[in-house]
């Protein structure tokens, strides 16, 4: 069987690894992506073979539209020639439109019903949708896919991605000393579902003011974003582009402060003390908060106080709690394989 897999984000790339490993043994796979800095960098780190078609459209709606149209035009020629029997994506608008136009069945994963524009562009056109059990089918069926075509799996996606082996020898940005490592991930600015926020800036300033003697690393997403952060923060903390495998960074982190997305979930399930400033409220983050794996807080002073409590604590219950939760989760890839067989 010929299978086309379209991979658009770093999280999707990591989630795709076990899919490709299992399906690649019996099927002919074509894996595509787009020119998007974090994906390109992570693909190199993970020795992941991708065909890059088109580019990320940036933060402007017209630029997104133009990039999507251009990408579909280029993808159409490649996919029409490859002639797949089935398409797998993570709700890729281009994959949805092309698979629909070519009459190829499309199976998608998604844990982000808050991505309203993407849901509207993809869900009415796909045949099967796989989602984490913590998200209600109603969150997706309202976009035009029947509930009978939505399959839940007893896991969240981070439980899959944290299983990966680290394939990076790059020196980490933390200084080699006896200080604590504080890792801060700034929010997404160019996704269609975000509204620009300066929520993280006062948090960073407070942490620097209170814990400036520790190793503070701020992970930016885009060159402009990194540049702006450096102007605001100066040399009081190290601002770096995300050019690392996130798991490699988290393994060396004492506390993680994230926006509530992929790295927040990975950090939580790895048992690392995790704070979410909830830049993009979502159901997965809410699940982790309820399981006491993530502390949600937006007030800089309260975040500072919580960091102090963590540093003063002699035991980390997070690791045991996270391990117990992960052990109860299933492998969603097996559900995908069953659907493909059907």
Phi, psi and omega per residue, in radians:
X1 nan 2.474 3.075
X2 -1.700 2.253 -3.096
X3 -2.230 2.229 3.047
X4 -1.773 2.235 3.104
X5 -2.083 2.124 3.136
X6 -1.833 2.164 -2.987
X7 -2.152 2.054 -2.983
X8 -1.956 -0.343 -3.064
X9 -2.304 2.864 3.091
X10 -0.994 -0.752 3.134
X11 -1.062 -0.740 3.126
X12 -1.113 -0.649 3.119
X13 -1.084 -0.820 -3.128
X14 -1.143 -0.680 3.126
X15 -1.200 -0.507 -3.115
X16 -1.303 -0.425 -3.046
X17 -0.930 -0.927 3.124
X18 -1.182 -0.480 3.083
X19 -1.117 -0.845 -3.117
X20 -1.149 -0.677 3.133
X21 -1.076 -0.716 -3.095
X22 -1.409 -0.767 -3.095
X23 -1.327 -0.505 -3.095
X24 -1.139 -0.314 -3.139
X25 -1.247 -0.482 -3.046
X26 -2.132 -0.228 -3.016
X27 -2.233 2.804 3.090
X28 -1.583 2.016 -3.040
X29 -1.893 2.496 2.967
X30 -2.151 2.045 -3.097
X31 -1.940 2.080 -3.109
X32 -2.037 2.783 3.033
X33 -2.611 -2.841 3.095
X34 -2.350 2.863 -3.134
X35 -1.289 1.698 -3.106
X36 -2.444 2.034 -2.888
X37 -0.804 -0.864 -3.059
X38 -1.165 -0.589 3.105
X39 -1.238 -0.780 3.133
X40 -1.024 -0.808 -3.118
X41 -1.131 -0.802 -3.111
X42 -1.170 -0.624 3.102
X43 -1.062 -0.665 3.097
X44 -1.183 -0.765 3.135
X45 -1.068 -0.728 -3.070
X46 -1.529 0.036 -3.080
X47 0.918 0.846 -3.007
X48 -1.824 2.112 -3.053
X49 -1.509 1.917 3.141
X50 -2.184 2.631 2.980
X51 -1.772 2.032 -3.088
X52 -1.547 2.141 -3.117
X53 -2.225 2.074 3.136
X54 1.328 -2.952 -3.067
X55 -2.513 2.925 3.050
X56 -1.243 2.434 -3.036
X57 -1.472 -0.049 -3.117
X58 1.376 -2.782 -3.037
X59 -1.646 -0.227 -3.087
X60 -1.518 2.359 -3.088
X61 -1.053 -0.746 -3.141
X62 -1.148 -0.668 3.107
X63 -1.147 -0.672 3.098
X64 -1.092 -0.778 -3.133
X65 -1.085 -0.834 -3.124
X66 -1.084 -0.760 -3.136
X67 -1.105 -0.674 -3.139
X68 -1.190 -0.739 3.119
X69 -1.096 -0.815 3.136
X70 -1.093 -0.708 -3.117
X71 -1.164 -0.721 3.114
X72 -1.084 -0.705 -3.141
X73 -1.060 -0.781 -3.134
X74 -1.271 -0.689 3.138
X75 -1.139 -0.671 -3.094
X76 -0.939 -0.783 -3.116
X77 -1.131 -0.741 -3.128
X78 -1.189 -0.782 -3.061
X79 -1.276 -0.640 3.098
X80 -1.088 -0.657 3.109
X81 -1.253 -0.738 -3.136
X82 -1.169 -0.594 3.111
X83 0.948 1.154 -3.118
X84 -1.230 2.700 3.048
X85 -1.560 -0.413 3.138
X86 -2.684 2.636 3.131
X87 -2.065 2.389 3.042
X88 -2.129 2.299 3.069
X89 -2.593 -3.089 3.099
X90 -2.062 0.886 -3.068
X91 1.150 0.957 3.033
X92 -1.429 2.103 3.126
X93 -1.022 -0.692 -3.127
X94 -1.189 -0.719 3.117
X95 -1.147 -0.650 3.138
X96 -1.131 -0.791 -3.098
X97 -1.198 -0.734 -3.098
X98 -1.238 -0.758 3.128
X99 -1.101 -0.677 3.101
X100 -1.130 -0.796 -3.125
X101 -1.129 -0.566 -3.133
X102 -1.605 -0.054 3.122
X103 1.256 0.591 -3.141
X104 -1.867 2.353 -3.127
X105 -1.151 2.469 -3.018
X106 -2.213 2.121 3.069
X107 -1.921 2.289 -3.086
X108 -2.255 2.651 2.971
X109 -1.842 2.624 3.018
X110 -2.858 2.426 3.010
X111 -2.262 0.383 -3.033
X112 -2.292 1.140 3.119
X113 -1.128 -0.249 3.101
X114 -1.259 -0.240 3.102
X115 -1.392 1.290 -2.955
X116 -0.951 -0.865 -3.081
X117 -1.086 -0.765 -3.135
X118 -1.130 -0.720 3.135
X119 -1.073 -0.756 -3.129
X120 -1.123 -0.589 -3.079
X121 -1.445 -0.305 -3.021
X122 -2.031 -0.838 -2.934
X123 -1.036 -0.627 3.115
X124 -1.164 -0.258 -3.023
X125 -1.834 -0.126 -3.077
X126 -1.733 2.820 -3.088
X127 -1.622 -0.707 -3.134
X128 -2.387 2.458 3.121
X129 -2.201 2.209 3.091
X130 -1.816 2.269 -3.064
X131 -2.385 2.708 3.050
X132 -1.120 2.561 -3.080
X133 -1.142 -0.311 -3.110
X134 -1.375 -0.136 3.126
X135 -1.881 2.263 3.136
X136 -1.184 2.536 3.071
X137 -1.061 -0.486 -3.135
X138 -1.068 -0.495 -3.136
X139 -1.118 -0.419 -3.111
X140 -1.875 -0.620 -3.076
X141 -1.091 -0.448 3.130
X142 -1.143 -0.252 3.140
X143 -1.621 -0.023 3.023
X144 2.019 0.222 3.048
X145 -1.947 2.398 -3.109
X146 -1.201 2.521 3.139
X147 -1.051 -0.530 -3.126
X148 -1.180 -0.312 3.118
X149 -1.732 0.166 3.087
X150 -1.871 2.172 -3.119
X151 -2.024 2.182 3.123
X152 -1.612 2.548 3.030
X153 -2.155 2.531 -3.066
X154 -1.446 1.295 3.103
X155 -2.982 2.892 2.869
X156 -1.998 2.738 -2.945
X157 -1.072 -0.551 -3.136
X158 -1.104 -0.452 3.104
X159 -1.152 -0.435 3.075
X160 -1.432 -0.839 -3.011
X161 -1.220 -0.490 -3.130
X162 -1.311 -0.150 3.129
X163 -1.351 -0.207 -3.037
X164 -1.123 2.633 3.033
X165 -1.477 2.463 3.133
X166 -1.304 2.283 -3.105
X167 -2.128 0.588 -3.044
X168 -2.229 2.283 3.099
X169 -1.836 0.001 -3.067
X170 -1.039 2.446 3.083
X171 -1.140 2.288 -3.130
X172 -1.346 2.741 -3.063
X173 -1.312 -0.175 3.125
X174 -1.215 2.452 3.056
X175 -1.295 2.564 3.126
X176 -1.511 1.613 3.105
X177 -2.632 -2.978 -3.111
X178 -1.657 0.283 -3.137
X179 -1.422 2.860 3.068
X180 -1.382 2.559 3.107
X181 -1.756 1.999 3.114
X182 -1.890 2.093 -3.106
X183 -1.940 2.199 -3.117
X184 -2.102 2.204 3.117
X185 -1.869 2.098 3.130
X186 -1.383 2.791 -3.005
X187 -1.330 2.812 3.048
X188 -1.151 2.376 -3.136
X189 -2.015 -0.308 -2.995
X190 -1.967 0.043 3.077
X191 -1.307 2.626 -3.080
X192 -1.168 -0.368 -3.063
X193 -1.623 0.015 -3.102
X194 -1.747 2.653 2.957
X195 -2.029 2.299 -3.043
X196 -1.028 2.348 -3.068
X197 -2.450 2.559 3.073
X198 -1.838 0.408 -3.072
X199 -0.972 -0.631 -3.039
X200 -1.346 -0.470 -3.049
X201 -1.056 -0.906 3.107
X202 -1.104 -0.512 3.096
X203 -1.163 -0.807 3.130
X204 -1.071 -0.793 -3.110
X205 -1.055 -0.713 3.134
X206 -1.150 -0.752 -3.134
X207 -1.119 -0.730 3.113
X208 -1.111 -0.736 -3.131
X209 -1.112 -0.663 -3.062
X210 -1.571 -0.612 -3.024
X211 -2.189 0.595 -3.086
X212 -1.064 -0.366 3.135
X213 -1.425 -0.211 3.117
X214 -1.497 3.070 3.096
X215 -1.512 1.807 -3.128
X216 -1.853 2.109 3.121
X217 -2.073 2.247 3.113
X218 -1.942 2.123 -3.108
X219 -1.637 1.960 3.074
X220 -1.565 2.947 -3.123
X221 -1.944 -0.680 -3.074
X222 -2.191 2.694 -3.094
X223 -0.979 -0.777 -3.122
X224 -1.130 -0.685 3.134
X225 -1.125 -0.764 3.108
X226 -1.085 -0.759 3.131
X227 -1.055 -0.775 3.133
X228 -1.133 -0.715 3.131
X229 -1.122 -0.702 3.134
X230 -1.112 -0.634 3.108
X231 -1.151 -0.678 -3.097
X232 -1.309 -0.732 -2.991
X233 -1.624 -0.527 -3.096
X234 1.188 -2.368 -3.101
X235 -1.751 0.255 -3.100
X236 -1.299 -0.354 3.063
X237 -2.645 2.812 -3.133
X238 -1.595 2.130 3.088
X239 -1.823 2.169 -3.096
X240 -2.304 2.694 2.986
X241 -1.304 2.705 3.126
X242 -1.357 1.596 -3.139
X243 -2.150 0.562 -3.106
X244 -2.297 2.772 2.931
X245 -1.272 2.148 -3.078
X246 -0.973 -0.636 -3.139
X247 -1.136 -0.660 3.120
X248 -1.075 -0.738 3.096
X249 -1.160 -0.830 -3.066
X250 -1.120 -0.572 3.109
X251 -1.055 -0.371 -3.095
X252 -1.961 0.320 -3.060
X253 -1.880 2.392 3.094
X254 -1.546 -0.570 3.072
X255 -2.645 2.432 -3.108
X256 -2.069 2.327 3.046
X257 -2.058 2.016 -3.061
X258 -2.249 3.023 -3.072
X259 -1.509 -0.073 3.119
X260 1.863 0.113 -3.100
X261 -1.711 -2.486 -3.005
X262 -1.029 -0.892 -3.100
X263 -1.156 -0.551 3.076
X264 -1.089 -0.786 3.139
X265 -1.165 -0.731 3.120
X266 -1.113 -0.802 3.125
X267 -1.001 -0.798 -3.124
X268 -1.072 -0.797 -3.100
X269 -1.317 -0.232 3.023
X270 -1.549 -0.022 3.093
X271 1.404 0.310 3.132
X272 -1.511 2.350 3.061
X273 -0.937 2.111 -2.956
X274 -2.257 2.324 3.067
X275 -2.063 2.325 3.068
X276 -1.952 2.213 3.044
X277 -1.635 0.184 2.857
X278 0.945 0.847 -3.117
X279 -1.136 -0.649 3.093
X280 -2.198 1.603 -3.109
X281 -0.923 2.271 -3.134
X282 -2.599 2.861 -2.997
X283 -1.243 -0.604 3.137
X284 -1.135 -0.793 3.111
X285 -1.052 -0.715 -3.141
X286 -1.096 -0.698 3.095
X287 -1.067 -0.774 -3.118
X288 -1.187 -0.593 3.076
X289 -1.150 -0.780 -3.138
X290 -1.126 -0.522 3.115
X291 -1.475 0.062 3.118
X292 1.075 0.546 3.047
X293 -1.723 -0.305 3.136
X294 -2.303 2.394 3.016
X295 -1.754 2.058 3.112
X296 -1.587 2.192 -3.139
X297 -2.781 2.403 3.125
X298 -2.038 -0.254 -3.131
X299 -1.377 2.089 -3.089
X300 -0.968 -0.708 -3.133
X301 -1.152 -0.715 3.140
X302 -1.216 -0.630 3.075
X303 -1.106 -0.761 3.123
X304 -1.041 -0.767 3.129
X305 -1.144 -0.648 3.136
X306 -1.183 -0.680 3.082
X307 -1.051 -0.737 3.128
X308 -1.040 -0.772 3.128
X309 -1.073 -0.711 -3.139
X310 -1.131 -0.783 -3.128
X311 -1.162 -0.518 -3.134
X312 -1.478 -0.296 -3.117
X313 -1.228 2.477 -3.135
X314 -1.663 -0.208 3.117
X315 -2.314 2.638 3.141
X316 -2.042 1.663 -3.130
X317 -1.250 -0.298 -3.103
X318 -0.995 -0.718 -3.062
X319 -1.101 -0.802 3.130
X320 -1.159 -0.753 3.130
X321 -1.088 -0.766 3.138
X322 -1.122 -0.762 -3.127
X323 -1.058 -0.737 -3.141
X324 -1.120 -0.689 -3.137
X325 -1.212 -0.784 3.139
X326 -1.093 -0.664 -3.120
X327 -1.123 -0.373 3.138
X328 -1.525 -0.103 -3.069
X329 -1.582 2.665 -3.136
X330 -1.755 2.997 3.116
X331 -1.588 1.891 -3.117
X332 -1.154 -0.333 -3.139
X333 -1.117 -0.577 3.109
X334 -1.131 -0.616 3.084
X335 -1.171 -0.694 3.092
X336 -1.050 -0.795 -3.123
X337 -1.080 -0.699 3.112
X338 -1.121 -0.693 3.128
X339 -1.161 -0.720 3.112
X340 -1.076 -0.706 3.121
X341 -1.108 -0.653 3.112
X342 -1.112 nan nan
